[in-house]
Structure formats: structure tokens, C-alpha cells
Amino acid sequence: MQNFVFHNPTKIIFGRGTIPSIGPETILWGKKCLLLYGCGSIKKNGVYGQVFSSLKEAGLEIVEHGGVQTNPLLSHVKEGINKVKAHKIDVVVAVGGGSVLDSGKAVCAGSVVNHDVWKFFTGKKSIKSTLPMTAVLTLAASGSEMNSGMVITHDATREKFGFGHKLLFPKVSILDPEATFTVPMDYTAYGAVDAIAHVLEYYMTTKDPATPVQDRFIEGLIINAMDSCDRCLVNPRDYNARADLMWAATLALNGMTGAGLGRVGFPMHMIEHSLSALYDVPHGAGLSVIIPGWLRWHSIVDARKIIQLGSRIFNFELRGIEPTSNATVKILENWFTRINSPIRLAEFDIPPEDIPLIAENALRLAKIWRLDQYSRETIEGILTLCR
Amino acid sequence: MQNFVFHNPTKIIFGRGTIPSIGPETILWGKKCLLLYGCGSIKKNGVYGQVFSSLKEAGLEIVEHGGVQTNPLLSHVKEGINKVKAHKIDVVVAVGGGSVLDSGKAVCAGSVVNHDVWKFFTGKKSIKSTLPMTAVLTLAASGSEMNSGMVITHDATREKFGFGHKLLFPKVSILDPEATFTVPMDYTAYGAVDAIAHVLEYYMTTKDPATPVQDRFIEGLIINAMDSCDRCLVNPRDYNARADLMWAATLALNGMTGAGLGRVGFPMHMIEHSLSALYDVPHGAGLSVIIPGWLRWHSIVDARKIIQLGSRIFNFELRGIEPTSNATVKILENWFTRINSPIRLAEFDIPPEDIPLIAENALRLAKIWRLDQYSRETIEGILTLCR
């Protein structure tokens, strides 16, 4: 295990009927809030109403900023920052999935500085302070509800960049599994894929010495993300399935799975970000295309962890399956297909001729994330395995 | 999953060479500290020197309070409280294992009130504020380094009572696995048993609906506690083994394993506390006597989780072992024996005639912990299975 600091101060309020605590929790941080949300699904499923009433009852003044899109845009973040400055907002309340929460974090960081918030993402400026953020989660996927990361897409350059800072942990996140009952089947599946991708990035960061505590934790989360996703797809209103998926996705990226691994690169995310940025595909859907290709590419260098994963979570020995990396990848791939998450670029109508363009975009992020072993040729090679 | 609030604000600094950060981390909380420690092992292994220099260099005034014993005593806590009051101490620095850290928490709670600190343990008073505590851990076992609980023994009544409050989380805990290189073999083993006992209490709190995310996490921790303990016993200076055991023990009781389980009773601890209190046996050693008996007793009512545990972590199917609860208990029991942790009351020279006396003591804690299903007869019955 490598040395590490683990410090996650986010308070999680989990369960049925917890959304009305957003008001009392938010008033602790200020009187005037920016209520940030997406494209209206929370108005249909009743979450908006619960949040609005609770904030009002707690005595908060509300300025709204709806319209956050999947693969949230810098321009929308900047509009939010302008509103915060114009209305002298004290606290941001983000209600939605990872896109909304990430936008909220960017607004929190950008509202206390006079320079372009994008400079945080390109490493030209560093965060010294932020506004506080509270959150209500409506999608099990990104883990943003209990971590300090955010991913935003630059409208003009189509760069989808991520950045993290310890001041970006939400002060409180409210996780009511019932708020995810109306998540459509496709986004439910993509959310599970996203959670699995997060822990796979850690799992595949093979270290010497090994990190067996983290390995077992991750294997358990993958088993549960797959199983609970299956149950959600059978019955979208299965509370326990939604709860298990939600908690597994949160734990997948709250710092616990990666503690002790040293520097972790997130190469699958690095490549996927280019798919989302260039073709606006849902992040989880892009990941289920990249994961099998990346694993096949990685297995040429080092197949051990991929075989370990399959042996432990897919019970190779018991099922008489020969323990190969390909067996692991194949089972994962089949599962992606079963939950209707794509596994090939062609399913997005992305032609092989676009691969150099995608690699070009990914390379920019590879440089910022210091993934030095990923040359243009390497990324193109991985993408070729995703055709 | 039941509704829950998870909020663990402790900062963990983990790894080789991290002890010198105690000074800079402590000075954030005040200028005058009470340096709390045990019976001198930290003076032999160099930890004391590192801590003292770091505190001094950071500019802290130090008042010492050594001599915390295994199964820490209320009288010693009270002496610490008196020192804090006399010297106007700002912050407690606890350096040691669970006994020292628990004593530190009790000093932190008792120093800001005028009544007897024991009233917190008997539920007669509730905590409103505390002094801050920082910690350096020297034993992988109790999890006290990242939780809000404490267990203290009343000298006169021989009651060993536990109590928790959210204000009792250490502000920071420094976990250097090298600080555990000199832990003797017996206490290394007892520490692993303690960690396993913590997660077993959660695991055996069978709930409907099930909590599969928590189950897998716990199973992974048990596998790792056993495996890393084995490696520590082979080579006490195996850094990775010490690191894995240390981190597994911390994760076993930091709130994560129990989140979503609702009220959890800790019945094995309830009975063990009486062994420690009456015969001053090491807590982990007492637990390895109680665990098999309690599991055998519980299996009469509900064997499902015990079988699940064995099937998953001991690979019953693959090894052709018939999946029974007794098979699980037997494997655990054999492992306790292999690591030289006792499995019968007789190994402590406690005669069967003492069982009513132990049950009498345990019953008092059962009442405070609201373990209503544990009558005197039930506890005696369980203890009979531990003879």
C-alpha cells in the first residue's frame, strides 16, 4: 500500500423520505441559494417540489438555474457564476445526477474568483476557496455526491476535462433511492457502467505491493453494481435494488476504493471523455464501449488483474471456465449488451475513420492528466479495439 | 437497506514516516496538549520520541499522562480530566491502541463538564461538546482511530461500558504500519480477531431487506484481516502485511460497514466486555472465545448468514465442504487456534461455575444497549457453549 491521506467530510443522508432535510441542511450554510438542476425530470417526478418547499420552509431565498445538460457545458456553468455574483448567493443547492452536481461544484469554485473558471481545469489556476454546496442526488452513477471531483465540457474546444480539490466535497448529499425510480432503463444501465468503470480504473492500477483490501472492496462493488442494476431493470420501482445501486455507486468513487493506490490515471475515462465531448454520447454508454477495448489492450501487457477479477467475481473455477483475461472481458461485454449498453463505436455510428480525431482530442486530456504512456498511436490502437 | 446518516469527518494520514505530522496537525487545535499513552511500549519502539519532537517543534506545550492499561480504567480517565482542567489543556493527543484512544475520547468528553464522566456511559447525561483529539495509532484492532466510540471500565463496579457520539471522532489519526512492527504476536492476533468481531456483529445483524453491498464489503475485510494477520505472524516486520491489517481494522468499524443496517446490537461484545471486566483478559482474546459459541447459539435460530459467510469466504462449494453453519464456525475456530487466540473459557482458567457471575455482569450492559432479547438464561446458554 502507498501512503495516503483520506479525508471525506461529506455528510450522507440516505433513504426514503430524506429529501425534505435539504432545507434545514442548507440554511446552515447561508440564506440565499442558487438552485441548480437539469432539464426538468425533477419537475415530473416530484423531487423539485419537495426540494423547493423544504428550502422555502427553512427560510432560504431561491434563485433558480435549471437546464444543466448531460455532459455539462462550461457556458452554463458561467451563467450560474454570473447569477451567483449578481444575486450575492451564499450556497449552491445541486439537485440532479453527476452533471448537475459537477456543474454545482464548478459554480462554487468559479464564483469566488474573477478569472475564467476553466483555468482550474487546465491547471492554470488553483482553488483557494469555494462556496459551499449541498445536493440531492437523482441518479446512481458518478459518485460526485461524495467526492471532490467535477467534469465539465468546454463548448468551443470540445474538451471534456475533470478536476478535483478537497474544498469541492459537498457539505451534505441527500440520497433517496425513490428519487431514482423514474430514471429510464438506459440511464440506469449507464449509471451502473459508470460506477463499475470508476472502480475498474483503480483495480487496474496494478501496484507492487498489491492492495488486497482495496481489491476485495472493489470486487464486491462490481458484483453489487451488476446485480442491483439487473434488479432495477426488472422492476424500476424496486426500492432495495435502487438503494443498493445508489450506495454502490457512491462508494465506488468516494476515495475509499482508491486510498493507498498512489497516483491513479483513469485512462478509460480519458478516452471516453473524448467520445462524450465530440459526439455527446452519455458518459456511461461511452465507457461500456471503451472498457472492453481498453482491457483487451491492457491484457497484452499484464493480464493478471483481469484474470483475478474474473476468477473472483465470475467464479471461473467453479463454472469450469478457463481463467483467461478474455473470459473476464467477454462476460463483462455480454453483460453490457444484456443491459443494452453499447460495446462498439459503430453502435454510436462513429466510423473507424474518426479514430484519429478522437485520439487527438483524448491526447490533450492525457497530457493534463499526465498519462504519459498514452501516445497518439496507443490511444488509436485502443480505439481500434473498440470499433 | 435502512435509512442512515453517514458522516465521518476524521482525517486519516496513512503510511511510512507519517508520525512527524502529529505536531503540525495538533497545533491547528490548540497550544497546550495532553499527551496520553499506555504503559511504555511507545518509549521502546521510538514512537514516543517521534511524537514528542514533532509536538515540540510545532510549538505545543505538553502535559503527559501515561499509564493507560488494556481495558482502560475510569480512574485513569478521571486523572486525565483533572490534569486537563488544572493545566487548561486545549487538545488531547492519544498515542497508542484502542485503549489509549478510547481513554482520550473519554478525557475529551469529561473535561468540558463538571459532572462524573461515567454518566455518559450509563446514559444519564448526554454529550454537548468535547475537546478536540488527535491520535497516533500503534495497534491494528479497535477502529477507534476513525470512529466516535469509546469503551471504558469502571474500576469499582467492573462494568465495561461503551458509548459513542458524533463529537468524539478524532480530528486526525496517523496510521504508520511501522509503528506496529513491535506489537507482540498475541496482541497482533487479538487485534485481527477484534476487527473480525466488529464486522461479524454487523454481518450477523440479519435484516430484511438484505444489505448485499455491506455483506460483500464485510466478507472482503474478514478475508483480508485473516490473511494479513497470518502474514504478520510469519514476519512481524512485513510492512505490507501490517499495512493491510491496519487499514482493514480501521475500515471494519468506521461506520461504513454498518451504514444502512439500522440498529445493531453488538451482542458478542456485550458478553465479551464482562470477560474483560471481570478477568482482565485482552478484548480480542475474549472475543475469540465468545464468537464461536455465539455463532453456534445463533445458528439454531438462523443459520443463513453463517452459511453464506462460509460459502463465500471459505469456498465451501469449490472445496467440496458441505455448506453448514458448523463448517463456517469450525474453520473460524481452527484459525483462532492457529493464531494462538483462545476459543474456550477454560483457556482463561474460568470455570463453568463462574458463568452465572459473567452473565449477571453482561446483563447490565444488555440493558443499557437495549439488547432485550438477551435474558440471563440466554447469556448463560451462550456462555455454556463457550466452555
Interface residues (C-beta under 8 A of the other chain):
Chain A: M1 Q2 N3 F4 V5 F6 H7 N8 P9 T10 K11 I12 I13 F14 G15 R16 G17 T18 P177 P209 A210 P212 V213 D215 R216 F217 E219 G220 L221 I223 N224 D227 S228 Y239 N240 A243 D244 W247 A248 L251 M256 A259 G260 E317 L318
Chain B: M1 Q2 N3 F4 V5 F6 H7 N8 P9 T10 K11 I12 I13 F14 G15 R16 G17 T18 P177 P209 A210 T211 P212 V213 D215 R216 F217 E219 G220 L221 I223 N224 D227 S228 N240 A243 D244 W247 A248 L251 M256 A259 G260 E317 L318
